[in-house]
Amino acid sequence: MSMTPTPTPAYSIHMRVRMVNRPGTLGRLAVAIGEVGANITGLEGFVVKTSHLTDDLVVYCGSEAHQRQVRAAIEALDGVEILEWNDRTFRMHEGGKIEVSGTSPLVDMDDLAMAYTPGVARVCMEIAENEESSHDFTIRRNTVAIVSDGTAVLGLGDIGPHAAMPVMEGKAMLFKHFGGVDAFPLCVDTKSPDEIVDLVTKVAPTFGGINLEDIAAPGAFEIEERLIEALDIPVFHDDQHGTAIVAVAALHNALRLVGKRHEDLKVVVAGVGAAGVAVSKMLMAAGVRNIIGVDRQGAVHTGREDLNASKQWFAGNTNPNRLAGTITDVIAGADAFVGLAGPNLLTVEDVRSMTDDPIVFAMANPNPEIRPELIADIAAVIATGRSDFPNQINNVLAFPGVFRGAFDARARRITENMKSAAAAAIAGVVGDDLAPDYIVPSAFDERVAPAVSAAVAQAARQDGVCRP
């Protein structure tokens, strides 16, 4: 059965309409929009001009096809004319979403003499004599490079570096807003791990940290490992570790609700790429012993001969009973499902076959592995990667605070202890307010980034990875 997509800000429309000034016209407009499943979220006031009135509306739709359906419903109304029609998401992206601005005043010759020649030479020579001071006297102190080749973007896949830029710009916005960290996107036109490592190594003197983003596995693993070895600044592949941190925090609180322990769980992970492997590693570190990963060819186990190096490691450390087959074949009796793959991979019957009080994390973006409303009466806890459903497992809960804490501690790298500390901090923010629809805090909870950064900084100092 087809369903009208859930209206969301991602497909919202701003429109200006001209209506005849007759009683009931605005009401007919509202009814027409509602009857096709869209949601009016803003009436920006109307202006009456004799025989007509003009009104601005914001309407949430569920897809581009849904937008067209809404427009057709409005155009079918007698006495209503659409004057303007703008997709709010595309309008937000016009000209890009970030800019560079100065942090020091530049209003007279005194300022110029210090910010640029001749005064700047003094600072240059200080850094030439003591390279470490570049972390004090340049943007390295607080700046991250967001590096991507565009091979594994969101739920979109290999769309290339040009198309990846809007995501990386958005990431930079999140770094600044939530963590006070300056970030700049570097989308590179190569898929070669050697070339990416070489490029990032060469530009590293500009940055205090490297955030790898939307790079497909297995190349992502090699790139991260080699950069960690080559550089003395934090390197963090957010698709792996940011996702893992938040998923582990969410599962910790979900288990508190259903009264289960990590060591007793059977967990099925859909998607054994960068995120799936990292989440599984952190779950194992937390005590989970029975994890079954599933990729496009089915369950990952040691009997398969088509596995790359990372999946070979995964097979050797998971699936202790060597289960084989599809998700449907292996999910029976599972306590938790973690989806990091793609839309509509899980069925209602799959969830019914899980154990009592099943936990379902359908995290694929933009469309989850199963629609939450289909299993609301079956699953004890449901989480997704979307902001328009409860329990959004969103990396923004992790990466701004992780880098803020790393910078505050002057850390040279990100350790496993720092990641675990971040997960515990996120889970702890929820506290006694824990509920089935509240296992992770909101991305806009102002307590999150300070809690994460403090925990990460403390862990970095404990691990002895900080520069003087």
Order of alpha helices (4+ residues) and beta strands (2+ residues): beta-alpha-beta-beta-alpha-beta-alpha-alpha-alpha-alpha-beta-alpha-beta-alpha-beta-alpha-beta-alpha-beta-alpha-beta-beta-alpha-alpha-beta-alpha-beta-beta-alpha-alpha-alpha
